Amino acid sequence: MKFIVDTQLPPALAKFLVEKGFDAIHTTFFADGHLLQDTEIIHIAVEENRIIATKDSDFLDNYLLKGSPPKVLLLQFGNISNKELLQYFENYLYKIIIAFEEGAELVKFDRESIIAY
C-alpha cells in the first residue's frame, strides 16, 4: 500500500508509515512540494497508485464528484499535536489498512471513528 501525505500534515506521518513498512512520501518530497496544487497531488496519486492522506476537504469534494481513483484517507481531527496524531495512527493504523484492503475508496478518520466508504 502506498501513500502520499498532503502538505498540511506533518512529514513525520510519512516517516511513520515508512517505518510501518508502507511506501509513503510527503508532498514536500517534490520540488516546490509545499506549493503543489490539489490537481497535481491527485495526478501523482493516480499515476503511482497512492492513497492521499489529507485533512483537506477539497479531496473529499473531488471524491464525491468524480469517485476513485485516487483513494483518500481524510483526517478530521481539528487541531492536534503531531505526537497525538501519530499516537492515533499507532493505535488504529491496522483498521485503516483493513478498510482499504477490503475495498474502501474513502476512509474518514477522527478521534472517535473510522468510517469506510
JOZI-V847634 format. One record per backbone hydrogen bond with DSSP energy under -1.0 kcal/mol. CO is the residue of the C=O (numbers start at 0). NH is the residue of the N-H. E is the energy in kcal/mol with one decimal. If there is no record, write none. Layout:
BEGIN
co-><CO:CO>
nh-><NH:NH>
e-><E:E>
END
This chain:
BEGIN
co-><0:1:2:3:4:5:9:10:11:12:13:14:15:16:17:22:24:25:26:29:31:32:36:37:38:39:40:41:42:43:44:50:51:52:53:55:56:57:58:59:60:61:62:70:71:72:73:80:81:82:83:84:85:86:87:88:91:92:93:94:95:96:97:98:99:104:105:106:107:108:112:114>
nh-><22:50:24:52:26:8:12:14:15:16:17:18:19:21:20:2:4:28:29:32:34:35:40:41:42:43:44:45:46:47:49:3:72:5:74:58:60:61:62:63:64:65:66:51:106:53:108:84:85:86:87:88:89:90:91:92:95:96:97:98:99:100:101:103:102:71:116:73:114:75:109:107>
e-><-1.6:-2.9:-1.6:-2.6:-2.3:-1.8:-2.0:-2.2:-2.5:-2.4:-2.3:-2.6:-1.3:-2.5:-2.0:-2.7:-3.1:-2.6:-1.6:-2.2:-2.1:-1.5:-2.1:-2.8:-2.1:-2.4:-2.7:-2.7:-2.9:-2.5:-2.6:-2.5:-3.4:-3.0:-3.5:-1.6:-2.4:-2.4:-2.2:-2.8:-2.1:-3.1:-2.6:-2.7:-2.5:-2.6:-2.8:-2.7:-2.7:-1.6:-2.1:-2.1:-2.5:-2.2:-2.2:-2.1:-1.7:-2.7:-2.3:-2.1:-2.0:-2.8:-2.1:-2.4:-1.7:-2.2:-2.9:-2.6:-2.6:-2.9:-2.6:-2.9>
END
